[in-house]
Amino acid sequence: MNQTLWIARHGDRQDHADSNWYRSSSNPFDPPLSAKGEKQAIALAQRLGEEKINYIFSSPFLRTVATAHAVAEVLDLPVQLEPGLGEFLSGYTFPYLPKMRSPSELKADFPRINLNYQSPQSLQYPETWSMAQQRMTSTIQRLTTQYPENLLLVGHAASVEGLTQGLITRKPKLKTSLCSLVKLVADDHGWNLELAGDTSHLELAGVASQSHLLRAALRYYRYYRYAYRYQPELPR
């Protein structure tokens, strides 16, 4: 068996660039890419432009779809929306199930989306890390079996880790910075980790950034306060 699997995290998000963005958004937990994130997605697309990739799958969140679509434009491939690659929907992080655009709404802005693809997986809220890990493991094993060619999966920091752990028995040490790249190659003995979060493509383009846990924690704290203030029907 010879198969190459690429796993990428999405680019920088608008609520990183504008900390008050969520106040004017009807979908505060589904931000688009920022201007920097769009440049990062282009750098990722240029990095993968010479690779032989047969299928692209993306989490259905807006930031991941936009990142995947940039690569799809370069590779001239469709994008399959795969909820199994979605964000870790912890009740500690999200006060409710994030509202996202429908596939048809996404396709209006990202025409390479393949509406014929139907995933058996759906997102559940809330979920524990054990539930999320099980979802991601099931998803990556299903995709690599049903599509035994070279794949690109675009997800989130948690799904980059969860998907990789679904194929590597030992817990790999990964870098999950924005628009980082993991590469796994299968041979007759199993999967081998060749890249553990490469960002050289971003550094060459001058758009590298770090993932800051404190910034993420503050962002979700603001979201919670806003959600409970303006949506009092939410459970507390």
Accessible surface in RSA format (square Angstrom, percent):
REM  Atomic radii and reference values for relative SASA: ProtOr
REM  Chains: A
REM  Algorithm: Lee & Richards
REM  Probe-radius: 1.40
REM  Slices: 20
REM RES _ NUM      All-atoms   Total-Side   Main-Chain    Non-polar    All polar
REM                ABS   REL    ABS   REL    ABS   REL    ABS   REL    ABS   REL
RES MET A   1   118.14  61.2  81.41  53.9  36.72  87.4  64.60  54.9  53.54  70.9
RES ASN A   2   136.32  94.0 107.76 104.1  28.56  68.8  33.26  80.0 103.07  99.6
RES GLN A   3     5.49   3.1   2.22   1.6   3.27   7.8   2.19   4.7   3.30   2.5
RES THR A   4    26.59  18.9  26.59  27.0   0.00   0.0   6.10   8.2  20.49  31.0
RES LEU A   5     0.03   0.0   0.03   0.0   0.00   0.0   0.03   0.0   0.00   0.0
RES TRP A   6     2.73   1.1   2.73   1.3   0.00   0.0   1.04   0.6   1.69   2.7
RES ILE A   7     0.18   0.1   0.00   0.0   0.18   0.4   0.00   0.0   0.18   0.5
RES ALA A   8     0.00   0.0   0.00   0.0   0.00   0.0   0.00   0.0   0.00   0.0
RES ARG A   9    20.66   8.7  20.63  10.5   0.03   0.1   0.00   0.0  20.66  12.5
RES HIS A  10     1.60   0.9   1.60   1.1   0.00   0.0   0.00   0.0   1.60   1.9
RES GLY A  11     0.00   0.0   0.00   N/A   0.00   0.0   0.00   0.0   0.00   0.0
RES ASP A  12    11.08   7.8  11.08  11.0   0.00   0.0   0.93   2.2  10.15  10.1
RES ARG A  13     5.82   2.4   5.82   3.0   0.00   0.0   0.29   0.4   5.53   3.4
RES GLN A  14    47.37  26.5  47.37  34.6   0.00   0.0   7.12  15.2  40.25  30.5
RES ASP A  15     3.49   2.4   0.16   0.2   3.33   7.9   0.16   0.4   3.33   3.3
RES HIS A  16    32.64  17.8  10.84   7.5  21.80  55.8   9.19   9.5  23.45  27.3
RES ALA A  17    71.01  65.3  28.08  43.3  42.93  97.7  38.13  53.7  32.88  87.1
RES ASP A  18    60.94  42.7  57.17  56.9   3.77   8.9  16.40  38.6  44.53  44.4
RES SER A  19    54.51  46.1  49.66  66.3   4.85  11.2  23.55  50.2  30.96  43.4
RES ASN A  20    83.17  57.4  77.94  75.3   5.23  12.6  16.89  40.7  66.28  64.1
RES TRP A  21    41.13  16.5  38.66  18.7   2.48   5.8  24.50  13.1  16.63  27.0
RES TYR A  22     2.76   1.3   2.76   1.6   0.00   0.0   0.51   0.4   2.25   2.8
RES ARG A  23   119.75  50.3 104.51  53.3  15.25  36.3  38.13  52.1  81.63  49.5
RES SER A  24   104.28  88.1  63.76  85.1  40.52  93.3  54.23 115.5  50.05  70.1
RES SER A  25    23.08  19.5   7.45   9.9  15.63  36.0   8.96  19.1  14.12  19.8
RES SER A  26    93.65  79.1  63.66  85.0  29.99  69.1  48.49 103.3  45.16  63.3
RES ASN A  27    25.36  17.5  24.60  23.8   0.76   1.8   5.76  13.9  19.59  18.9
RES PRO A  28    10.56   7.7  10.56   9.6   0.00   0.0  10.56   8.7   0.00   0.0
RES PHE A  29     3.70   1.8   1.64   1.0   2.06   5.3   2.05   1.2   1.65   4.7
RES ASP A  30     4.47   3.1   1.11   1.1   3.35   7.9   0.00   0.0   4.47   4.5
RES PRO A  31     0.00   0.0   0.00   0.0   0.00   0.0   0.00   0.0   0.00   0.0
RES PRO A  32    43.48  31.7  43.48  39.6   0.00   0.0  43.48  35.9   0.00   0.0
RES LEU A  33    13.39   7.5   3.96   2.8   9.42  23.7   3.96   2.8   9.42  25.4
RES SER A  34     1.79   1.5   1.51   2.0   0.28   0.6   1.79   3.8   0.00   0.0
RES ALA A  35    71.77  66.0  62.21  96.0   9.56  21.7  64.15  90.3   7.62  20.2
RES LYS A  36    80.55  39.3  76.19  46.7   4.36  10.4  46.54  41.9  34.00  36.2
RES GLY A  37     0.00   0.0   0.00   N/A   0.00   0.0   0.00   0.0   0.00   0.0
RES GLU A  38    98.18  56.4  96.20  72.8   1.98   4.7  25.60  49.5  72.57  59.3
RES LYS A  39   125.06  61.0 120.71  74.1   4.35  10.4  64.60  58.1  60.46  64.4
RES GLN A  40     0.00   0.0   0.00   0.0   0.00   0.0   0.00   0.0   0.00   0.0
RES ALA A  41     1.78   1.6   1.78   2.8   0.00   0.0   1.78   2.5   0.00   0.0
RES ILE A  42    93.20  53.0  92.92  69.2   0.27   0.7  93.20  67.1   0.00   0.0
RES ALA A  43     4.79   4.4   1.82   2.8   2.96   6.7   3.15   4.4   1.64   4.3
RES LEU A  44     0.00   0.0   0.00   0.0   0.00   0.0   0.00   0.0   0.00   0.0
RES ALA A  45     1.51   1.4   1.51   2.3   0.00   0.0   1.51   2.1   0.00   0.0
RES GLN A  46   122.30  68.4 103.12  75.4  19.18  45.7  38.63  82.2  83.67  63.5
RES ARG A  47    69.23  29.1  54.34  27.7  14.89  35.5  28.05  38.3  41.18  25.0
RES LEU A  48     0.00   0.0   0.00   0.0   0.00   0.0   0.00   0.0   0.00   0.0
RES GLY A  49    23.27  28.7   0.00   N/A  23.27  28.7   4.35  12.0  18.92  42.4
RES GLU A  50   168.74  96.9 136.45 103.2  32.29  76.9  61.77 119.5 106.97  87.3
RES GLU A  51    54.53  31.3  46.29  35.0   8.23  19.6   2.24   4.3  52.29  42.7
RES LYS A  52   151.86  74.1 136.76  83.9  15.11  36.0 105.01  94.5  46.85  49.9
RES ILE A  53    13.05   7.4   0.00   0.0  13.05  31.5   0.00   0.0  13.05  35.4
RES ASN A  54    37.68  26.0  25.97  25.1  11.71  28.2   6.53  15.7  31.15  30.1
RES TYR A  55    70.58  33.0  69.50  39.5   1.08   2.8  32.23  24.2  38.35  47.3
RES ILE A  56     0.00   0.0   0.00   0.0   0.00   0.0   0.00   0.0   0.00   0.0
RES PHE A  57     0.00   0.0   0.00   0.0   0.00   0.0   0.00   0.0   0.00   0.0
RES SER A  58     0.00   0.0   0.00   0.0   0.00   0.0   0.00   0.0   0.00   0.0
RES SER A  59     0.00   0.0   0.00   0.0   0.00   0.0   0.00   0.0   0.00   0.0
RES PRO A  60    16.53  12.1  16.12  14.7   0.41   1.5  16.12  13.3   0.41   2.5
RES PHE A  61     0.04   0.0   0.04   0.0   0.00   0.0   0.04   0.0   0.00   0.0
RES LEU A  62    13.90   7.7  13.84   9.9   0.06   0.1  13.84   9.7   0.06   0.2
RES ARG A  63     0.65   0.3   0.65   0.3   0.00   0.0   0.00   0.0   0.65   0.4
RES THR A  64     0.00   0.0   0.00   0.0   0.00   0.0   0.00   0.0   0.00   0.0
RES VAL A  65     0.14   0.1   0.14   0.1   0.00   0.0   0.14   0.1   0.00   0.0
RES ALA A  66    18.06  16.6  12.80  19.7   5.26  12.0  12.89  18.2   5.17  13.7
RES THR A  67     0.00   0.0   0.00   0.0   0.00   0.0   0.00   0.0   0.00   0.0
RES ALA A  68     0.00   0.0   0.00   0.0   0.00   0.0   0.00   0.0   0.00   0.0
RES HIS A  69    15.31   8.4  15.31  10.6   0.00   0.0   6.48   6.7   8.83  10.3
RES ALA A  70    23.19  21.3  12.99  20.0  10.20  23.2  20.56  29.0   2.63   7.0
RES VAL A  71     0.00   0.0   0.00   0.0   0.00   0.0   0.00   0.0   0.00   0.0
RES ALA A  72     0.00   0.0   0.00   0.0   0.00   0.0   0.00   0.0   0.00   0.0
RES GLU A  73    95.60  54.9  77.23  58.4  18.36  43.7  26.15  50.6  69.45  56.7
RES VAL A  74    80.06  52.7  49.96  45.2  30.10  72.5  56.58  49.2  23.48  63.7
RES LEU A  75    30.34  16.9  11.04   7.9  19.30  48.5  14.73  10.3  15.61  42.0
RES ASP A  76   103.56  72.5  88.33  87.9  15.23  36.0  26.33  62.0  77.24  77.0
RES LEU A  77    30.10  16.8  29.90  21.4   0.20   0.5  30.10  21.1   0.00   0.0
RES PRO A  78    62.24  45.4  60.35  55.0   1.89   6.9  61.82  51.0   0.41   2.6
RES VAL A  79     0.03   0.0   0.03   0.0   0.00   0.0   0.03   0.0   0.00   0.0
RES GLN A  80     8.16   4.6   8.16   6.0   0.00   0.0   4.49   9.6   3.67   2.8
RES LEU A  81    20.49  11.4  15.36  11.0   5.12  12.9  15.36  10.8   5.12  13.8
RES GLU A  82     0.00   0.0   0.00   0.0   0.00   0.0   0.00   0.0   0.00   0.0
RES PRO A  83    28.84  21.0  28.84  26.3   0.00   0.0  28.84  23.8   0.00   0.0
RES GLY A  84     0.00   0.0   0.00   N/A   0.00   0.0   0.00   0.0   0.00   0.0
RES LEU A  85     0.04   0.0   0.04   0.0   0.00   0.0   0.04   0.0   0.00   0.0
RES GLY A  86     0.00   0.0   0.00   N/A   0.00   0.0   0.00   0.0   0.00   0.0
RES GLU A  87    20.83  12.0  20.83  15.8   0.00   0.0   3.33   6.4  17.50  14.3
RES PHE A  88    47.82  23.9  44.94  27.8   2.89   7.5  44.94  27.2   2.89   8.3
RES LEU A  89     0.11   0.1   0.11   0.1   0.00   0.0   0.11   0.1   0.00   0.0
RES SER A  90     9.59   8.1   9.59  12.8   0.00   0.0   2.10   4.5   7.49  10.5
RES GLY A  91    33.36  41.1   0.00   N/A  33.36  41.1  17.31  47.5  16.06  36.0
RES TYR A  92   207.83  97.0 184.60 105.0  23.24  60.5 140.08 105.3  67.75  83.5
RES THR A  93    36.17  25.7  34.37  34.8   1.80   4.3  13.59  18.3  22.58  34.1
RES PHE A  94     1.69   0.8   1.69   1.0   0.00   0.0   1.69   1.0   0.00   0.0
RES PRO A  95     7.13   5.2   0.00   0.0   7.13  25.9   1.68   1.4   5.45  33.9
RES TYR A  96    36.36  17.0  35.21  20.0   1.16   3.0  34.79  26.1   1.57   1.9
RES LEU A  97    87.60  48.8  75.97  54.3  11.64  29.2  75.97  53.4  11.64  31.3
RES PRO A  98     4.75   3.5   0.11   0.1   4.65  16.9   0.11   0.1   4.65  28.9
RES LYS A  99   127.42  62.2 118.33  72.6   9.09  21.6  80.97  72.9  46.45  49.5
RES MET A 100    50.84  26.3  26.82  17.7  24.02  57.2  26.82  22.8  24.02  31.8
RES ARG A 101    80.51  33.8  70.90  36.1   9.61  22.9  15.32  20.9  65.20  39.5
RES SER A 102    45.22  38.2  37.44  50.0   7.77  17.9  41.42  88.2   3.79   5.3
RES PRO A 103    70.91  51.7  70.91  64.6   0.00   0.0  70.91  58.5   0.00   0.0
RES SER A 104    70.88  59.9  60.59  80.9  10.29  23.7  39.43  84.0  31.44  44.0
RES GLU A 105    98.87  56.8  90.38  68.4   8.49  20.2  38.00  73.5  60.88  49.7
RES LEU A 106     0.82   0.5   0.82   0.6   0.00   0.0   0.82   0.6   0.00   0.0
RES LYS A 107    70.40  34.3  66.52  40.8   3.88   9.2  50.75  45.7  19.66  20.9
RES ALA A 108    88.07  81.0  46.77  72.2  41.30  93.9  59.67  84.0  28.39  75.2
RES ASP A 109    84.79  59.4  61.58  61.3  23.20  54.9  16.55  39.0  68.24  68.1
RES PHE A 110    31.07  15.5  31.07  19.2   0.00   0.0  31.07  18.8   0.00   0.0
RES PRO A 111    85.09  62.0  75.01  68.4  10.08  36.6  75.06  62.0  10.03  62.4
RES ARG A 112    66.18  27.8  58.32  29.7   7.86  18.7  17.70  24.2  48.48  29.4
RES ILE A 113     2.11   1.2   0.51   0.4   1.60   3.8   0.51   0.4   1.60   4.3
RES ASN A 114    43.81  30.2  36.14  34.9   7.66  18.5   9.25  22.3  34.56  33.4
RES LEU A 115    72.83  40.6  58.12  41.6  14.71  37.0  60.61  42.6  12.23  32.9
RES ASN A 116   136.15  93.9 112.48 108.7  23.67  57.0  28.91  69.6 107.24 103.7
RES TYR A 117    33.99  15.9  15.93   9.1  18.05  47.0  21.18  15.9  12.81  15.8
RES GLN A 118   144.00  80.5 121.62  88.9  22.38  53.3  53.79 114.5  90.21  68.4
RES SER A 119    29.15  24.6   2.02   2.7  27.13  62.5   2.49   5.3  26.66  37.3
RES PRO A 120   107.78  78.6  63.57  58.0  44.21 160.7  76.89  63.5  30.89 192.0
RES GLN A 121    43.65  24.4  35.88  26.2   7.78  18.5   3.89   8.3  39.76  30.2
RES SER A 122    67.27  56.8  64.35  85.9   2.92   6.7  41.86  89.1  25.41  35.6
RES LEU A 123    31.16  17.4  10.86   7.8  20.30  51.0  10.86   7.6  20.30  54.6
RES GLN A 124   106.31  59.4 101.63  74.3   4.68  11.1  32.26  68.7  74.05  56.2
RES TYR A 125    68.35  31.9  35.19  20.0  33.17  86.3  26.99  20.3  41.36  51.0
RES PRO A 126    83.38  60.8  73.09  66.6  10.30  37.4  73.09  60.3  10.30  64.0
RES GLU A 127    11.22   6.4   4.07   3.1   7.15  17.0   2.83   5.5   8.39   6.8
RES THR A 128    80.64  57.4  74.50  75.5   6.14  14.6  77.28 103.8   3.37   5.1
RES TRP A 129    93.71  37.6  88.37  42.8   5.34  12.5  70.61  37.7  23.09  37.5
RES SER A 130    83.59  70.6  72.86  97.2  10.73  24.7  40.59  86.4  43.00  60.2
RES MET A 131    78.17  40.5  72.31  47.9   5.86  14.0  55.70  47.4  22.47  29.8
RES ALA A 132     0.00   0.0   0.00   0.0   0.00   0.0   0.00   0.0   0.00   0.0
RES GLN A 133    35.88  20.1  35.88  26.2   0.00   0.0  33.52  71.4   2.35   1.8
RES GLN A 134   133.31  74.5 126.78  92.7   6.54  15.6  41.76  88.9  91.55  69.4
RES ARG A 135    14.77   6.2   9.28   4.7   5.49  13.1  14.13  19.3   0.63   0.4
RES MET A 136     0.00   0.0   0.00   0.0   0.00   0.0   0.00   0.0   0.00   0.0
RES THR A 137    34.93  24.8  34.93  35.4   0.00   0.0  29.98  40.3   4.95   7.5
RES SER A 138    57.25  48.4  48.71  65.0   8.54  19.7  24.95  53.1  32.29  45.2
RES THR A 139     0.32   0.2   0.06   0.1   0.26   0.6   0.26   0.3   0.06   0.1
RES ILE A 140     0.00   0.0   0.00   0.0   0.00   0.0   0.00   0.0   0.00   0.0
RES GLN A 141    88.68  49.6  86.19  63.0   2.49   5.9  25.63  54.6  63.05  47.8
RES ARG A 142    39.66  16.7  30.63  15.6   9.04  21.5  32.68  44.7   6.98   4.2
RES LEU A 143     0.00   0.0   0.00   0.0   0.00   0.0   0.00   0.0   0.00   0.0
RES THR A 144    14.37  10.2   8.91   9.0   5.46  13.0   3.10   4.2  11.28  17.0
RES THR A 145   104.88  74.6  86.27  87.5  18.61  44.3  67.98  91.3  36.89  55.8
RES GLN A 146   110.77  61.9  82.65  60.4  28.12  66.9  33.44  71.2  77.32  58.6
RES TYR A 147    47.13  22.0  46.17  26.3   0.96   2.5  23.46  17.6  23.67  29.2
RES PRO A 148    89.51  65.2  73.39  66.9  16.12  58.6  73.39  60.6  16.12 100.2
RES GLU A 149    74.38  42.7  69.18  52.3   5.21  12.4  27.66  53.5  46.73  38.2
RES ASN A 150    28.03  19.3  27.81  26.9   0.23   0.5   0.38   0.9  27.65  26.7
RES LEU A 151     0.00   0.0   0.00   0.0   0.00   0.0   0.00   0.0   0.00   0.0
RES LEU A 152     0.00   0.0   0.00   0.0   0.00   0.0   0.00   0.0   0.00   0.0
RES LEU A 153     0.08   0.0   0.08   0.1   0.00   0.0   0.08   0.1   0.00   0.0
RES VAL A 154     0.11   0.1   0.00   0.0   0.11   0.3   0.11   0.1   0.00   0.0
RES GLY A 155     0.08   0.1   0.00   N/A   0.08   0.1   0.08   0.2   0.00   0.0
RES HIS A 156     1.10   0.6   1.10   0.8   0.00   0.0   1.10   1.1   0.00   0.0
RES ALA A 157    29.04  26.7  27.45  42.4   1.59   3.6  27.77  39.1   1.28   3.4
RES ALA A 158    22.31  20.5  14.71  22.7   7.60  17.3  21.09  29.7   1.22   3.2
RES SER A 159     0.00   0.0   0.00   0.0   0.00   0.0   0.00   0.0   0.00   0.0
RES VAL A 160     1.06   0.7   1.06   1.0   0.00   0.0   1.06   0.9   0.00   0.0
RES GLU A 161    62.50  35.9  62.50  47.3   0.00   0.0   6.78  13.1  55.72  45.5
RES GLY A 162     0.00   0.0   0.00   N/A   0.00   0.0   0.00   0.0   0.00   0.0
RES LEU A 163     0.03   0.0   0.03   0.0   0.00   0.0   0.03   0.0   0.00   0.0
RES THR A 164     0.00   0.0   0.00   0.0   0.00   0.0   0.00   0.0   0.00   0.0
RES GLN A 165    45.04  25.2  28.83  21.1  16.21  38.6   8.46  18.0  36.58  27.7
RES GLY A 166    10.58  13.0   0.00   N/A  10.58  13.0   2.05   5.6   8.53  19.1
RES LEU A 167    28.92  16.1   8.84   6.3  20.08  50.5  13.36   9.4  15.56  41.9
RES ILE A 168     5.27   3.0   1.79   1.3   3.48   8.4   3.73   2.7   1.53   4.2
RES THR A 169   147.90 105.2 107.96 109.4  39.94  95.2  89.57 120.3  58.33  88.2
RES ARG A 170   155.57  65.3 145.08  74.0  10.49  25.0  74.84 102.3  80.73  48.9
RES LYS A 171   169.71  82.8 137.65  84.5  32.05  76.3  82.57  74.3  87.13  92.8
RES PRO A 172    14.77  10.8   0.41   0.4  14.36  52.2   5.68   4.7   9.09  56.5
RES LYS A 173   197.64  96.4 175.47 107.7  22.17  52.8 124.68 112.2  72.97  77.7
RES LEU A 174    31.20  17.4   2.65   1.9  28.55  71.8   4.31   3.0  26.89  72.4
RES LYS A 175    83.02  40.5  76.18  46.7   6.84  16.3  57.48  51.7  25.54  27.2
RES THR A 176    22.14  15.7  17.68  17.9   4.46  10.6   0.12   0.2  22.02  33.3
RES SER A 177     4.77   4.0   3.70   4.9   1.07   2.5   0.32   0.7   4.45   6.2
RES LEU A 178     0.14   0.1   0.14   0.1   0.00   0.0   0.14   0.1   0.00   0.0
RES CYS A 179     0.00   0.0   0.00   0.0   0.00   0.0   0.00   0.0   0.00   0.0
RES SER A 180     1.58   1.3   0.57   0.8   1.01   2.3   0.05   0.1   1.53   2.1
RES LEU A 181     0.00   0.0   0.00   0.0   0.00   0.0   0.00   0.0   0.00   0.0
RES VAL A 182     0.49   0.3   0.49   0.4   0.00   0.0   0.49   0.4   0.00   0.0
RES LYS A 183    44.97  21.9  44.97  27.6   0.00   0.0   5.27   4.7  39.71  42.3
RES LEU A 184     0.00   0.0   0.00   0.0   0.00   0.0   0.00   0.0   0.00   0.0
RES VAL A 185    35.01  23.0  35.01  31.7   0.00   0.0  35.01  30.4   0.00   0.0
RES ALA A 186     0.27   0.2   0.00   0.0   0.27   0.6   0.00   0.0   0.27   0.7
RES ASP A 187    49.45  34.6  47.84  47.6   1.61   3.8  23.94  56.4  25.51  25.4
RES ASP A 188   122.35  85.7  86.03  85.6  36.32  85.9  30.53  71.9  91.81  91.6
RES HIS A 189   176.34  96.4 136.88  95.1  39.46 101.0  96.02  99.0  80.32  93.5
RES GLY A 190    26.92  33.2   0.00   N/A  26.92  33.2  25.26  69.3   1.66   3.7
RES TRP A 191    39.33  15.8  21.50  10.4  17.84  41.9  11.30   6.0  28.03  45.5
RES ASN A 192    67.52  46.6  65.23  63.0   2.29   5.5  21.72  52.3  45.80  44.3
RES LEU A 193    45.10  25.1  17.15  12.3  27.95  70.3  17.15  12.0  27.95  75.2
RES GLU A 194    98.83  56.7  67.99  51.4  30.84  73.4  28.30  54.7  70.53  57.6
RES LEU A 195    48.65  27.1  46.12  33.0   2.52   6.3  48.65  34.2   0.00   0.0
RES ALA A 196    40.46  37.2  28.42  43.9  12.04  27.4  29.93  42.2  10.53  27.9
RES GLY A 197     4.39   5.4   0.00   N/A   4.39   5.4   1.56   4.3   2.83   6.3
RES ASP A 198    34.44  24.1  25.63  25.5   8.82  20.8  10.73  25.3  23.71  23.6
RES THR A 199     7.89   5.6   5.32   5.4   2.56   6.1   2.44   3.3   5.45   8.2
RES SER A 200    49.05  41.4  47.13  62.9   1.92   4.4  33.27  70.9  15.77  22.1
RES HIS A 201    12.69   6.9   5.38   3.7   7.31  18.7   9.33   9.6   3.36   3.9
RES LEU A 202     0.10   0.1   0.10   0.1   0.00   0.0   0.10   0.1   0.00   0.0
RES GLU A 203   104.34  59.9  82.58  62.5  21.77  51.8  38.35  74.2  65.99  53.9
RES LEU A 204   161.94  90.2 127.08  90.9  34.87  87.6 131.01  92.0  30.93  83.2
RES ALA A 205    54.60  50.2  20.48  31.6  34.12  77.6  32.46  45.7  22.14  58.6
RES GLY A 206    66.33  81.8   0.00   N/A  66.33  81.8  35.30  96.9  31.03  69.5
RES VAL A 207    15.07   9.9  13.98  12.7   1.09   2.6  15.07  13.1   0.00   0.0
RES ALA A 208    41.39  38.1  22.92  35.4  18.47  42.0  22.99  32.4  18.40  48.7
RES SER A 209    19.79  16.7  10.05  13.4   9.74  22.4  17.94  38.2   1.86   2.6
RES GLN A 210    98.87  55.3  95.01  69.4   3.86   9.2  39.77  84.7  59.10  44.8
RES SER A 211    49.13  41.5  25.45  34.0  23.68  54.5  12.39  26.4  36.73  51.5
RES HIS A 212    97.25  53.2  88.64  61.6   8.61  22.0  51.41  53.0  45.84  53.3
RES LEU A 213   153.42  85.4 144.71 103.5   8.71  21.9 145.26 102.0   8.16  22.0
RES LEU A 214   131.24  73.1 123.89  88.6   7.35  18.5 127.58  89.6   3.66   9.9
RES ARG A 215    83.76  35.2  80.35  41.0   3.41   8.1  45.84  62.6  37.92  23.0
RES ALA A 216    27.56  25.3  27.02  41.7   0.54   1.2  27.02  38.1   0.54   1.4
RES ALA A 217    60.58  55.7  45.26  69.9  15.32  34.8  54.92  77.3   5.66  15.0
RES LEU A 218    89.98  50.1  89.92  64.3   0.06   0.2  89.92  63.1   0.06   0.2
RES ARG A 219    11.50   4.8  11.50   5.9   0.00   0.0   1.52   2.1   9.98   6.0
RES TYR A 220    28.52  13.3  28.52  16.2   0.00   0.0  23.94  18.0   4.58   5.6
RES TYR A 221   126.79  59.2 121.18  68.9   5.61  14.6  92.55  69.6  34.24  42.2
RES ARG A 222    65.78  27.6  63.81  32.5   1.97   4.7  36.19  49.5  29.59  17.9
RES TYR A 223     2.70   1.3   0.47   0.3   2.23   5.8   1.46   1.1   1.24   1.5
RES TYR A 224    42.51  19.8  42.51  24.2   0.00   0.0  39.49  29.7   3.02   3.7
RES ARG A 225   155.78  65.4 144.59  73.7  11.19  26.6  39.47  53.9 116.31  70.5
RES TYR A 226    43.75  20.4  39.40  22.4   4.35  11.3  20.19  15.2  23.56  29.0
RES ALA A 227     1.64   1.5   1.36   2.1   0.28   0.6   1.64   2.3   0.00   0.0
RES TYR A 228    45.90  21.4  43.17  24.6   2.73   7.1  30.00  22.5  15.91  19.6
RES ARG A 229   173.38  72.8 143.57  73.2  29.81  71.0  50.21  68.6 123.16  74.6
RES TYR A 230   114.66  53.5  89.45  50.9  25.21  65.6  70.22  52.8  44.44  54.8
RES GLN A 231    58.25  32.6  57.30  41.9   0.95   2.3  16.45  35.0  41.80  31.7
RES PRO A 232    94.93  69.2  78.74  71.8  16.19  58.9  79.03  65.2  15.90  98.8
RES GLU A 233   133.43  76.6  98.75  74.7  34.69  82.6  76.37 147.7  57.06  46.6
RES LEU A 234    20.91  11.6  15.36  11.0   5.56  14.0  15.82  11.1   5.09  13.7
RES PRO A 235   103.79  75.6  88.89  81.0  14.90  54.1 100.65  83.1   3.14  19.5
RES ARG A 236   204.07  85.7 129.28  65.9  74.79 178.1  94.70 129.4 109.37  66.3
END  Absolute sums over single chains surface
CHAIN  1 A    11182.3       9089.1       2093.2       6031.9       5150.4
END  Absolute sums over all chains
TOTAL         11182.3       9089.1       2093.2       6031.9       5150.4
